[in-house]
Amino acid sequence: MRLRLAMATVATALVGAFLAPSTAVAAPTAPQPIIGGSPVASAPWAAAVLSGGSFTCSGSIIAPRWVLTAAHCLGGSMSVRVGSVNRSSGGSTATVSATYNRYDLGLLYLSTAISTTYVTLASSNPPTGSTNTIFGWGRTCTNCAASPTLKTATVQVSSTGATDAYGGQAIRSTGVDGVAWRGDSGGPQFYNGQQVGVCSTGNGSTYQNYASVANSRSWITSVAGV
């Protein structure tokens, strides 16, 4: 997936953040599309995040006018494509009216409401050792282009004490049948049907760090009301 994640390289934890930073935060480097995994046939809650009309990151719809993605994905003239598992066609697009960020979590306020199935956000981190699923349009190999179709992979949580691209609490996992890479930035990680993390950084081969939703749950509620 092409994390435009603009993917600035994160010199420490990951081979970088998956995307470009917002004007409010410094830009790290990160991973892009899922390497491995499998295509997704339907994901009504998924949002392809665009900047200047070009795909940059993955995201999830959490309410009629709100999309959750990574803070390092924020910047430029933003919009989202929803209602399609293809990042460049189908569904519809909505412009982003405002953005908010905390650590490597970014909230996009849409100009129009989206009627669909919204993700449920978790209030606690997944247990270490649990098996989770990740989604994104990231690259399908180290130097490939972003995947045209949304993909998913299974990962296993190794720690909930990692840090995201901007120092926030993060969930680290290792790949079971795939790993996140550039373009997957901002994409969700699910445990027991709830979103527990947002793709932040990774090395594209063995692990990825997802910003903890639970750690910023009260902030998300204060901004988006969910």
PyMOL commands that set and color helices and strands:
alter all, ss='L'
color gray80, all
select helices_A, chain A and resi 71-73+214-224
alter helices_A, ss='H'
color red, helices_A
select strands_A, chain A and resi 35-36+38-39+46-51+54-63+66-69+78-82+92-102+105-110+131-136+151-163+169-175+178-179+188-191+194-202+207-212
alter strands_A, ss='S'
color yellow, strands_A
deselect
rebuild
show_as cartoon
